[in-house]
Amino acid sequence: MERAYDLVIRGGTVVDGSGAAPVEADVAVMDGRIAAVGRITGEGREEIDARGQIVTPGFVDIHTHYDGQATWDERMQPSSWHGVTTVVMGNCGVGFAPCRPEDHDRLIRLMEGVEDIPFPVLSQGLPWTWESYPDYLDRLAERRFDVDVGSQLPHAALRVFVMGERGADREPATEADIHAMAALARRAAEAGALGFATSRTLNHRTSDGQPTPTLTAGEDELTGIALGLAAAGRGVLQVVSDFADPEAEWAMLRRIVERSGRPLSFSLVQSPRAPESYRYLLDRLAEATAAGLPMRAQVASRPVGVLFGFELTMNPFSQHPAYREIRDLPLAGKVERLREPGFRARLLHEESEAQRGFAGTQPRAWGNMFLLGEEPDYEPTRDTTVAAIATRTGRDPAEVALDHMLSRGGRGMLYLPFLNYADGSLDPAYEMLSHPDCVPGLSDGGAHVGMICDGSFPTTNLVHWTRDRTRGPKLSLEHMIAGQTRRTAETVGLFDRGLVAPRYRADLNVIDYGRLSLRAPDVAYDLPAGGRRLIQRADGYTATVVAGEVTYRDGTPTGALPGRLLRGARGAPAAMAAE
């Protein structure tokens, strides 16, 4: 008998992405679109029993860095393990197109420094079968993925392509430079770029310590590029900034939006250096949106924090002479030596060699560092820091750290929150996540492969904020689902997804909400050149659906790769657009 639908998900509690209260309903899918929601009598060629579970739109992660991985891999993991069905890359102004052959290594060093992706991984993994940005999109369009992939034009690549060494050295752009960049931005948008991204933060440096080429780009340059998008009639703007002078920086961003008419989103976190400044930006953002300007903030759902361990980029003993003796051993060899009483004693009694910056000070910031367990706690209390544990147990903090890193066969990790945690709680994140002009973002999926593992943000959004938080107020399930589906999709101009409604794209999750949980981060050696990366899985995702095809069952890939390159903004389905 011929089936009425390709897929029917039956009896689930539908949290539809609109912010409305959940309802029990069936969801029918046909030809990659949602065909019906409600009581479905027709049968599907495939059916999923969702009784006792929630059914949501697929998650839309608008802040990732899969620019390299998308050229060699079919699976945008870890994001696709966490219910993500659409990713947007090219953020923070870093990427690999446009690029002349002589600048390949320059852009690799920038990505290595900014996003902690090792040079050998990129130099061996990137095929470099493009020069222009449209050519890059053409290469991506030939590939198949487990999610849809959208790309933004990266400012650093664009600036170096047009200005060469002058651009890399952060010289001011001339009128001719700006005209050329604007023209390329227009062509990129017409070819399918979702937008343009730039960085204005000192945290972003090349692997040899040089600031990103875009750090001091002038307002005339940024406005010119935004007007290039305006000439194309499409494209969004994405900015990360230190907001060192919040008033002046905000005024500039607002003027760019006013002149170009293009939507803009910016990264917003609580900084320990100015823990109240995020509120100033929230207030300015509310004023701008009340005036009708299309501006939003992308915010993080937990502390942005560095992980330390023996397999990772850094650990508290990295600068010790004794540790340098074993640094290049395989993990098992390191563990064997570290468990030798004589070697252990020598390591613990050595002073690390002083080093400037983060690497020299933060790996031993015991009063702000936590032990990351099998069930990660991303809102830990001060009485669980390494320093607090050492005081209670009468041990040296370095010994506490060493013993924990030796757990799990040497795979134990330490966690150092450094953004969104100045007060030792996630109340600032709650304030931002609750704000009507903020959307969840900043997961950096695909980046920071040896230091940070935040591609799991979408799962934290549900587990911590809607179910398990004990140290403050929670957020409703419908609020968080809407935040990382419809609202993130609309932020980047994708109005065809993010809702469980007829004619919308059939990107869906079936989630065992009561069982949903994060596993501890782990390390995989599956990058080009044998490179290692941090990964983090989750339990509780019964099924993930992309364009009507089941891509994951209980966290295991099915082999289906229905994801494609997204070329430009997408309008709402006709039936919905008329409402």
PABAPA-122662 format. One record per residue (C-alpha): residue in three letters; residue number from 1; x, y, z. Coordinates in steps of 0.1 Angstrom, whole numbers, plus 2048, in hexadecimal, padded with zeros to 3 digits. Last residue first. Layout:
% residues N
ALA; NUM; X; Y; Z
...
% end
This chain:
% residues 579
GLU; 579; 7FF; 963; 84A
ALA; 578; 808; 965; 826
ALA; 577; 82C; 959; 82D
MET; 576; 81F; 93A; 83D
ALA; 575; 80F; 92B; 81E
ALA; 574; 82C; 937; 809
PRO; 573; 847; 926; 81D
ALA; 572; 85D; 941; 82E
GLY; 571; 879; 94F; 819
ARG; 570; 89C; 941; 818
ALA; 569; 8BC; 956; 81A
GLY; 568; 8DB; 94D; 806
ARG; 567; 8E8; 92D; 7F7
LEU; 566; 8E6; 912; 811
LEU; 565; 8FE; 8F6; 80B
ARG; 564; 8EE; 8D4; 80E
GLY; 563; 8E3; 8BC; 829
PRO; 562; 8D1; 89B; 81E
LEU; 561; 8EE; 885; 829
ALA; 560; 8DE; 864; 835
GLY; 559; 8F6; 84B; 843
THR; 558; 8E1; 844; 862
PRO; 557; 8F9; 856; 879
THR; 556; 8F7; 84B; 89E
GLY; 555; 8EC; 863; 8B9
ASP; 554; 8CD; 84F; 8C2
ARG; 553; 8C3; 84F; 89E
TYR; 552; 8D4; 869; 888
THR; 551; 8CE; 875; 864
VAL; 550; 8A9; 86D; 860
GLU; 549; 89E; 87C; 83F
GLY; 548; 883; 896; 83C
ALA; 547; 899; 8B3; 833
VAL; 546; 8AF; 8AB; 851
VAL; 545; 8A0; 895; 86D
THR; 544; 8B0; 88E; 88F
ALA; 543; 8A5; 870; 8A2
THR; 542; 8A4; 863; 8C6
TYR; 541; 8BB; 87F; 8D3
GLY; 540; 8BD; 875; 8F8
ASP; 539; 8E2; 871; 8FE
ALA; 538; 8FC; 88B; 8F4
ARG; 537; 91E; 88C; 8E5
GLN; 536; 93C; 8A2; 8EA
ILE; 535; 95B; 8A5; 8D4
LEU; 534; 97D; 8B5; 8D9
ARG; 533; 994; 8B2; 8BB
ARG; 532; 9B3; 89F; 8B1
GLY; 531; 9C6; 8A1; 890
GLY; 530; 9CF; 881; 87E
ALA; 529; 9DB; 895; 860
PRO; 528; 9B7; 89D; 858
LEU; 527; 9A0; 89B; 877
ASP; 526; 995; 87B; 887
TYR; 525; 9A9; 878; 8A7
ALA; 524; 98C; 87B; 8BF
VAL; 523; 98D; 88B; 8E2
ASP; 522; 971; 88A; 8FC
PRO; 521; 959; 8A2; 90C
ALA; 520; 943; 894; 928
ARG; 519; 921; 888; 91D
LEU; 518; 904; 8A0; 91B
SER; 517; 8E1; 895; 924
LEU; 516; 8BE; 890; 917
ARG; 515; 8AC; 874; 929
GLY; 514; 88D; 887; 934
TYR; 513; 88C; 899; 913
ASP; 512; 88C; 87A; 8FD
ILE; 511; 890; 88F; 8DE
VAL; 510; 882; 88C; 8BB
ASN; 509; 892; 8A7; 8A6
LEU; 508; 887; 8B6; 886
ASP; 507; 892; 8C7; 865
ALA; 506; 874; 8C2; 84E
ARG; 505; 875; 8E4; 83D
TYR; 504; 856; 8F7; 843
ARG; 503; 838; 8F0; 82D
PRO; 502; 822; 8E8; 84A
ALA; 501; 82E; 8F2; 86D
VAL; 500; 849; 8E6; 884
LEU; 499; 85D; 906; 883
GLY; 498; 882; 90E; 87F
ARG; 497; 885; 90D; 85A
ASP; 496; 87B; 921; 83A
PHE; 495; 882; 943; 849
LEU; 494; 8A8; 940; 846
GLY; 493; 8B3; 964; 847
VAL; 492; 8D0; 961; 860
THR; 491; 8BD; 96D; 87E
GLU; 490; 89E; 95C; 871
ALA; 489; 8AE; 93A; 876
THR; 488; 8BA; 943; 899
ARG; 487; 897; 94E; 8A3
ARG; 486; 885; 930; 894
THR; 485; 89C; 915; 8A2
GLN; 484; 8B3; 91D; 8BF
GLY; 483; 89E; 937; 8D0
ALA; 482; 87D; 926; 8C9
ILE; 481; 889; 907; 8DA
MET; 480; 896; 91B; 8F8
HIS; 479; 875; 92E; 8FC
GLU; 478; 85F; 90F; 8F8
LEU; 477; 873; 8FC; 912
SER; 476; 86E; 918; 92B
LEU; 475; 88C; 928; 93B
LYS; 474; 89A; 921; 95D
PRO; 473; 89F; 937; 97B
GLY; 472; 8BD; 933; 992
ARG; 471; 8D7; 91B; 9A0
THR; 470; 8C3; 8FB; 99A
ARG; 469; 8C4; 8F7; 974
ASP; 468; 8B9; 8D5; 968
ARG; 467; 89B; 8D9; 950
THR; 466; 897; 8F7; 939
TRP; 465; 8B9; 908; 93C
HIS; 464; 8D0; 8EB; 944
VAL; 463; 8C3; 8CF; 92E
LEU; 462; 8B4; 8E3; 912
ASN; 461; 8CD; 8FF; 90B
THR; 460; 8E9; 8E7; 915
THR; 459; 8DF; 8D1; 8F7
PRO; 458; 8E2; 8EE; 8DF
PHE; 457; 903; 8F9; 8EF
SER; 456; 914; 8D7; 8E5
GLY; 455; 92B; 8E7; 8CC
ASP; 454; 93B; 8F7; 8EA
CYS; 453; 95B; 8E2; 8ED
ILE; 452; 978; 8F9; 8F4
MET; 451; 99D; 8F3; 8F5
GLY; 450; 9AB; 8DA; 8DC
VAL; 449; 992; 8DD; 8BF
HIS; 448; 98B; 902; 8C4
ALA; 447; 975; 901; 8A5
GLY; 446; 95B; 8EA; 894
GLY; 445; 93E; 8F7; 8A7
ASP; 444; 945; 91A; 8B4
SER; 443; 926; 918; 8CB
LEU; 442; 922; 93E; 8CB
GLY; 441; 8FC; 93E; 8C7
PRO; 440; 8DC; 940; 8DA
VAL; 439; 8C7; 95E; 8CF
CYS; 438; 8C3; 980; 8DF
ASP; 437; 8AB; 99C; 8D7
PRO; 436; 88F; 990; 8EE
HIS; 435; 8A6; 98D; 90C
SER; 434; 8A1; 96D; 920
LEU; 433; 8C1; 95D; 913
MET; 432; 8D4; 97D; 91D
GLU; 431; 8C7; 97E; 941
TYR; 430; 8CC; 958; 945
ALA; 429; 8F0; 95C; 938
PRO; 428; 8F5; 977; 952
ASP; 427; 8E7; 960; 96D
LEU; 426; 8FF; 944; 963
SER; 425; 912; 944; 984
GLY; 424; 935; 94A; 992
ASP; 423; 932; 970; 98F
ALA; 422; 94A; 973; 972
TYR; 421; 93B; 955; 961
ASN; 420; 930; 95F; 93E
LEU; 419; 953; 95D; 931
PHE; 418; 972; 94C; 940
PRO; 417; 966; 92A; 94C
LEU; 416; 984; 913; 953
TYR; 415; 97C; 8EE; 951
LEU; 414; 994; 8D2; 959
MET; 413; 994; 8B2; 945
GLY; 412; 999; 88D; 94D
ARG; 411; 9A6; 879; 92F
GLY; 410; 9C4; 869; 940
GLY; 409; 9B5; 847; 942
ARG; 408; 994; 854; 94E
SER; 407; 9A5; 865; 96B
LEU; 406; 9C9; 873; 966
MET; 405; 9BB; 896; 960
HIS; 404; 9A9; 894; 982
ASP; 403; 9C9; 889; 995
LEU; 402; 9DD; 8A5; 985
ALA; 401; 9C4; 8C0; 98D
VAL; 400; 9C2; 8B5; 9B2
GLU; 399; 9E8; 8B4; 9B4
ALA; 398; 9EB; 8D7; 9A5
PRO; 397; 9D2; 8E3; 9BF
ASP; 396; 9E9; 8D7; 9DB
ARG; 395; 9D7; 8C0; 9F3
GLY; 394; 9C6; 8C5; A15
THR; 393; 9A5; 8B6; A09
ARG; 392; 98F; 8D4; A0F
THR; 391; 9A9; 8ED; A04
ALA; 390; 9B1; 8D9; 9E4
ILE; 389; 98C; 8D6; 9DC
ALA; 388; 988; 8FB; 9DF
ALA; 387; 9A6; 903; 9C9
VAL; 386; 99A; 8EB; 9AE
THR; 385; 979; 8FC; 9AF
THR; 384; 95B; 8EA; 9BD
ASP; 383; 952; 902; 9D9
ARG; 382; 94F; 91E; 9BF
THR; 381; 930; 90D; 9B0
PRO; 380; 92E; 8FD; 98E
GLU; 379; 916; 909; 972
TYR; 378; 922; 8F5; 955
ASP; 377; 922; 8D3; 968
PRO; 376; 92D; 8B8; 950
GLU; 375; 920; 895; 958
GLU; 374; 940; 880; 954
GLY; 373; 952; 89A; 968
LEU; 372; 963; 8BB; 960
LEU; 371; 979; 8C6; 97E
PHE; 370; 977; 8EB; 983
MET; 369; 98E; 909; 97F
ASN; 368; 988; 92D; 98C
GLY; 367; 99C; 92B; 9AD
TRP; 366; 9B5; 914; 99D
ALA; 365; 9C0; 92D; 983
ARG; 364; 9DD; 916; 979
PRO; 363; 9D5; 912; 953
GLN; 362; 9CC; 937; 954
THR; 361; 9EE; 947; 959
GLY; 360; A08; 93E; 93E
ALA; 359; 9F1; 932; 922
PHE; 358; 9DA; 950; 926
GLY; 357; 9F5; 96B; 921
ARG; 356; A19; 96B; 929
GLN; 355; A2D; 94D; 932
ALA; 354; A3F; 945; 952
GLU; 353; A4F; 923; 953
SER; 352; A3A; 90C; 969
GLU; 351; A48; 907; 98C
GLU; 350; A52; 8E4; 993
HIS; 349; A47; 8D2; 9B2
LEU; 348; A2A; 8C0; 9A2
LEU; 347; A3E; 8B4; 984
ARG; 346; A5A; 8A7; 99A
ALA; 345; A42; 894; 9B0
ARG; 344; A30; 885; 993
PHE; 343; A51; 87A; 983
GLY; 342; A5C; 868; 9A3
PRO; 341; A3B; 858; 9AA
GLU; 340; A36; 84B; 986
ARG; 339; A11; 851; 97E
LEU; 338; A1A; 86E; 967
ARG; 337; A32; 858; 954
GLU; 336; A17; 83E; 94C
VAL; 335; 9FD; 858; 945
LYS; 334; A14; 869; 92B
GLY; 333; A1B; 848; 91A
ALA; 332; 9F6; 83F; 918
LEU; 331; 9EF; 862; 909
PRO; 330; A09; 85E; 8EE
LEU; 329; A2A; 86F; 8F6
ASP; 328; A32; 892; 8E8
ARG; 327; A2E; 8A5; 908
ILE; 326; A42; 88C; 91D
GLU; 325; A62; 8A0; 923
ARG; 324; A4E; 8C0; 920
TYR; 323; A3B; 8B5; 93F
ALA; 322; A5B; 8B6; 954
PRO; 321; A64; 8D9; 948
HIS; 320; A42; 8E6; 953
GLN; 319; A31; 8FC; 939
SER; 318; A15; 8E4; 931
PHE; 317; A0F; 8DB; 955
PRO; 316; 9ED; 8EC; 95A
ASN; 315; 9E0; 8DD; 939
MET; 314; 9E0; 8EB; 916
THR; 313; 9D7; 8E1; 8F2
LEU; 312; 9C5; 8C2; 8FD
GLU; 311; 9CE; 89D; 901
PHE; 310; 9DC; 8A1; 924
GLY; 309; 9BF; 8B8; 92F
PHE; 308; 9B3; 8DB; 931
LEU; 307; 991; 8E8; 926
VAL; 306; 98B; 90C; 920
GLY; 305; 96A; 91D; 928
VAL; 304; 94E; 931; 918
PRO; 303; 935; 92F; 935
ARG; 302; 913; 923; 92C
SER; 301; 8F7; 92C; 914
ALA; 300; 90B; 944; 8FE
VAL; 299; 8FC; 962; 8EE
GLN; 298; 8F7; 96F; 8CA
ALA; 297; 8EA; 992; 8CC
ARG; 296; 8D0; 9A0; 8B3
MET; 295; 8CB; 9BE; 89C
PRO; 294; 8B1; 9C5; 882
LEU; 293; 8AA; 9EA; 889
GLY; 292; 886; 9F3; 88F
ALA; 291; 88B; A0E; 8A9
ALA; 290; 881; 9F6; 8C4
THR; 289; 89C; 9DF; 8B6
ALA; 288; 8B6; 9FA; 8BC
GLU; 287; 8AB; A03; 8DF
ALA; 286; 8AA; 9DF; 8EA
LEU; 285; 8CE; 9DB; 8DC
ARG; 284; 8DA; 9F9; 8EF
ASP; 283; 8CC; 9EB; 90F
LEU; 282; 8DB; 9C8; 909
LEU; 281; 8FC; 9D9; 901
TYR; 280; 8FD; 9EC; 922
ARG; 279; 8F3; 9CB; 933
TYR; 278; 911; 9B9; 924
SER; 277; 927; 9D3; 934
GLU; 276; 921; 9C7; 957
PRO; 275; 93D; 9AD; 95A
ALA; 274; 958; 9C4; 94B
ARG; 273; 978; 9B0; 94E
PRO; 272; 966; 990; 956
SER; 271; 954; 993; 935
GLN; 270; 930; 98A; 932
VAL; 269; 928; 97F; 90F
LEU; 268; 919; 98E; 8F0
SER; 267; 922; 986; 8CC
PHE; 266; 913; 99D; 8B2
SER; 265; 8F6; 99A; 89A
LEU; 264; 8EE; 9B1; 87D
PRO; 263; 8D1; 9B4; 864
ARG; 262; 8D9; 9C8; 845
GLY; 261; 8C8; 9EA; 840
SER; 260; 8E9; 9F8; 834
ARG; 259; 8EA; A1A; 843
GLU; 258; 8D7; A13; 863
VAL; 257; 8E9; 9F2; 868
ILE; 256; 90B; A02; 864
ARG; 255; 900; A1F; 87B
ARG; 254; 8F6; A06; 896
LEU; 253; 917; 9F5; 895
MET; 252; 92A; A16; 898
ALA; 251; 915; A21; 8B6
TRP; 250; 91C; A00; 8C7
GLU; 249; 941; A04; 8C3
ALA; 248; 941; A28; 8CF
GLU; 247; 92C; A20; 8EE
PRO; 246; 93D; 9FF; 8F6
ASP; 245; 961; A0C; 8F5
ALA; 244; 973; 9EB; 8F9
PHE; 243; 955; 9DA; 8E8
ASP; 242; 96C; 9BB; 8E4
SER; 241; 95A; 9B4; 8C4
VAL; 240; 94A; 997; 8B1
VAL; 239; 935; 9A1; 893
GLN; 238; 91D; 990; 87B
LEU; 237; 90B; 9A2; 85F
VAL; 236; 8EE; 993; 84B
GLY; 235; 8EA; 98E; 825
ARG; 234; 8D1; 99A; 80A
GLY; 233; 8C8; 9B6; 7F3
ALA; 232; 8E8; 9B2; 7DE
ALA; 231; 8EE; 9D7; 7E1
ALA; 230; 8E7; 9D4; 806
LEU; 229; 903; 9BA; 809
GLY; 228; 91B; 9D2; 7F8
LEU; 227; 90E; 9ED; 810
ALA; 226; 919; 9D7; 82D
ILE; 225; 93C; 9D5; 81D
GLY; 224; 93D; 9FB; 81A
THR; 223; 931; 9FF; 83E
LEU; 222; 94C; 9E9; 84B
GLU; 221; 967; 9FB; 838
ASP; 220; 95B; A1E; 841
GLU; 219; 958; A13; 865
GLY; 218; 97C; A0B; 866
ALA; 217; 98D; 9E9; 868
THR; 216; 9A0; 9E7; 888
LEU; 215; 99E; 9C2; 890
THR; 214; 998; 9B6; 86D
PRO; 213; 9BA; 9A8; 866
THR; 212; 9B8; 992; 885
PRO; 211; 9D3; 99B; 89F
GLN; 210; 9F6; 98B; 89B
GLY; 209; A00; 971; 8B4
ASP; 208; A11; 956; 89E
SER; 207; 9F2; 940; 89E
THR; 206; 9DE; 95E; 890
ARG; 205; 9CA; 972; 8A9
HIS; 204; 9A6; 976; 8B4
ASN; 203; 9A4; 97F; 8D9
LEU; 202; 9AC; 9A3; 8D0
THR; 201; 988; 9A6; 8C3
ARG; 200; 97A; 9B8; 8A5
SER; 199; 96F; 99B; 890
THR; 198; 95A; 99A; 870
ALA; 197; 93F; 987; 85F
PHE; 196; 92C; 98B; 83F
GLY; 195; 90B; 97C; 835
LEU; 194; 8F8; 95D; 82A
ALA; 193; 90F; 959; 80D
GLY; 192; 8FD; 94B; 7EF
ALA; 191; 90D; 957; 7CE
GLU; 190; 8FB; 978; 7D0
ALA; 189; 908; 97E; 7F3
ALA; 188; 92B; 976; 7E8
ARG; 187; 927; 98D; 7CA
ARG; 186; 91C; 9AA; 7E0
ALA; 185; 939; 9A3; 7F8
LEU; 184; 951; 9A3; 7DB
ALA; 183; 945; 9C5; 7D0
ALA; 182; 946; 9D3; 7F3
MET; 181; 96A; 9C6; 7F7
ALA; 180; 974; 9D7; 7D6
HIS; 179; 964; 9F8; 7DF
ILE; 178; 974; 9F7; 802
ASP; 177; 996; 9F1; 7F3
ALA; 176; 992; A0E; 7DA
GLU; 175; 988; A25; 7F6
THR; 174; 9A7; A1B; 809
ALA; 173; 9A6; A01; 825
PRO; 172; 9BA; A0B; 844
GLU; 171; 9D8; 9F5; 84B
ARG; 170; 9D1; 9D6; 860
ASP; 169; 9F1; 9C4; 857
ALA; 168; 9DE; 9A7; 847
GLY; 167; 9CC; 9C0; 831
ARG; 166; 9EC; 9D2; 827
GLU; 165; 9FB; 9B0; 81F
GLY; 164; 9E1; 9A9; 805
MET; 163; 9C6; 9C4; 803
VAL; 162; 9A9; 9B3; 7F0
PHE; 161; 9AF; 98E; 7F9
VAL; 160; 9BC; 998; 81B
ARG; 159; 99C; 9AB; 823
LEU; 158; 985; 990; 815
ALA; 157; 996; 975; 829
ALA; 156; 995; 989; 849
HIS; 155; 971; 994; 843
PRO; 154; 962; 971; 840
LEU; 153; 945; 96D; 827
GLN; 152; 92A; 959; 839
SER; 151; 921; 934; 832
GLY; 150; 903; 91E; 837
VAL; 149; 904; 8F9; 83B
ASP; 148; 8E6; 8E2; 83D
VAL; 147; 8EC; 8C4; 852
ASP; 146; 8F8; 8A0; 84D
PHE; 145; 90C; 8AC; 82F
ARG; 144; 910; 8A7; 80A
ARG; 143; 92A; 8B9; 7F4
GLU; 142; 929; 8C9; 7D2
ALA; 141; 91A; 8E8; 7E0
LEU; 140; 939; 8EC; 7F6
ARG; 139; 94F; 8EF; 7D7
ASP; 138; 937; 909; 7C8
LEU; 137; 937; 91C; 7E8
TYR; 136; 95D; 91F; 7E7
ASP; 135; 95B; 92A; 7C2
PRO; 134; 943; 945; 7CD
TYR; 133; 95D; 951; 7E7
SER; 132; 979; 953; 7CD
GLU; 131; 998; 93D; 7CD
TRP; 130; 98B; 91A; 7CD
THR; 129; 997; 8F6; 7CD
TRP; 128; 9AB; 8FC; 7ED
PRO; 127; 9A8; 8D7; 7F8
LEU; 126; 9A9; 8E0; 81D
GLY; 125; 9B2; 8C1; 832
GLN; 124; 9D7; 8C0; 830
SER; 123; 9DE; 8E5; 837
LEU; 122; 9C0; 8E7; 84F
VAL; 121; 9C9; 8C9; 865
PRO; 120; 9EE; 8D1; 863
PHE; 119; 9E8; 8F5; 86F
PRO; 118; 9D5; 8EB; 88E
ILE; 117; 9B1; 8F8; 894
ASP; 116; 9B1; 90F; 8B2
GLU; 115; 996; 927; 8A6
VAL; 114; 9A8; 948; 8A5
GLY; 113; 9CC; 93C; 8A3
GLU; 112; 9C8; 91F; 88B
MET; 111; 9AE; 932; 877
LEU; 110; 9C7; 94F; 873
ARG; 109; 9E3; 937; 86B
ILE; 108; 9CE; 926; 851
LEU; 107; 9C5; 948; 841
ARG; 106; 9EA; 951; 83E
ASP; 105; 9F3; 92E; 831
HIS; 104; 9DB; 931; 814
ASP; 103; 9E5; 955; 80C
GLU; 102; 9FC; 94D; 7EE
PRO; 101; 9E0; 939; 7DE
ARG; 100; 9C8; 957; 7DE
CYS; 99; 9AB; 955; 7F6
PRO; 98; 986; 95E; 7F6
ALA; 97; 97F; 949; 809
PHE; 96; 98E; 935; 825
GLY; 95; 97D; 941; 845
VAL; 94; 980; 959; 862
GLY; 93; 96A; 979; 866
CYS; 92; 95D; 96E; 888
ASN; 91; 944; 956; 877
GLY; 90; 949; 945; 856
MET; 89; 931; 929; 860
VAL; 88; 90B; 925; 863
VAL; 87; 8FE; 902; 86D
THR; 86; 8DC; 8F3; 866
THR; 85; 8CF; 8D2; 874
VAL; 84; 8DC; 8D4; 898
GLY; 83; 8CD; 8B9; 8AF
HIS; 82; 8EC; 8B6; 8C4
TRP; 81; 8FF; 89A; 8B2
SER; 80; 8FE; 8B0; 893
SER; 79; 912; 8CB; 8A4
PRO; 78; 92F; 8B4; 8AE
GLN; 77; 931; 8AD; 891
MET; 76; 92B; 8BD; 870
ARG; 75; 92A; 89C; 85D
GLU; 74; 935; 89A; 839
ASP; 73; 959; 8A3; 83E
TRP; 72; 974; 8B2; 828
THR; 71; 969; 8D4; 81C
ALA; 70; 94F; 8D8; 838
GLN; 69; 96A; 8D4; 852
GLY; 68; 97C; 8F3; 846
ASP; 67; 960; 90C; 848
TYR; 66; 950; 8F9; 866
HIS; 65; 954; 917; 87C
THR; 64; 932; 91B; 88D
HIS; 63; 91B; 937; 899
ILE; 62; 8F8; 934; 88A
ASP; 61; 8EE; 913; 899
VAL; 60; 8CB; 90B; 88C
PHE; 59; 8BB; 8EE; 8A0
GLY; 58; 8A3; 8D7; 88E
PRO; 57; 87F; 8DE; 897
THR; 56; 872; 8CD; 8B6
VAL; 55; 861; 8AC; 8BF
ILE; 54; 860; 8A4; 8E4
GLN; 53; 85E; 880; 8F2
GLY; 52; 844; 86C; 905
ARG; 51; 836; 85E; 8E5
ALA; 50; 84E; 865; 8C8
ASP; 49; 849; 844; 8B5
ILE; 48; 85B; 84A; 894
GLU; 47; 84C; 83F; 873
GLU; 46; 85B; 838; 851
ARG; 45; 847; 833; 830
GLY; 44; 82D; 848; 843
GLU; 43; 809; 840; 84A
GLY; 42; 7EB; 857; 846
THR; 41; 7D6; 85F; 865
ILE; 40; 7EA; 87C; 871
ARG; 39; 7DB; 88F; 88F
GLY; 38; 7EE; 8B0; 890
VAL; 37; 80A; 8BE; 87B
ALA; 36; 80A; 8B9; 855
ALA; 35; 821; 8B9; 836
ILE; 34; 842; 8C3; 846
ARG; 33; 85A; 8C6; 829
GLY; 32; 875; 8AF; 81B
ASP; 31; 85F; 89F; 801
MET; 30; 844; 895; 81A
VAL; 29; 845; 897; 840
ALA; 28; 829; 891; 859
VAL; 27; 82A; 89D; 87E
ASP; 26; 813; 88E; 898
ALA; 25; 807; 8A3; 8B5
GLU; 24; 808; 8A9; 8DA
VAL; 23; 80C; 8CE; 8E1
PRO; 22; 828; 8E4; 8EF
ALA; 21; 820; 908; 8F8
ALA; 20; 828; 922; 8DE
GLY; 19; 84B; 930; 8DA
SER; 18; 849; 92C; 8B4
GLY; 17; 863; 910; 8B3
ASP; 16; 849; 8F3; 8B1
VAL; 15; 84D; 8E2; 8D3
VAL; 14; 839; 8C3; 8C8
THR; 13; 833; 8A9; 8E3
GLY; 12; 835; 889; 8CF
GLY; 11; 81A; 871; 8C5
ARG; 10; 826; 867; 8A3
ILE; 9; 842; 872; 88C
VAL; 8; 837; 86A; 869
LEU; 7; 850; 867; 84C
ASP; 6; 84E; 864; 826
TYR; 5; 828; 86A; 826
ALA; 4; 808; 85A; 819
ARG; 3; 816; 837; 815
GLU; 2; 80D; 822; 7F7
MET; 1; 800; 800; 800
% end
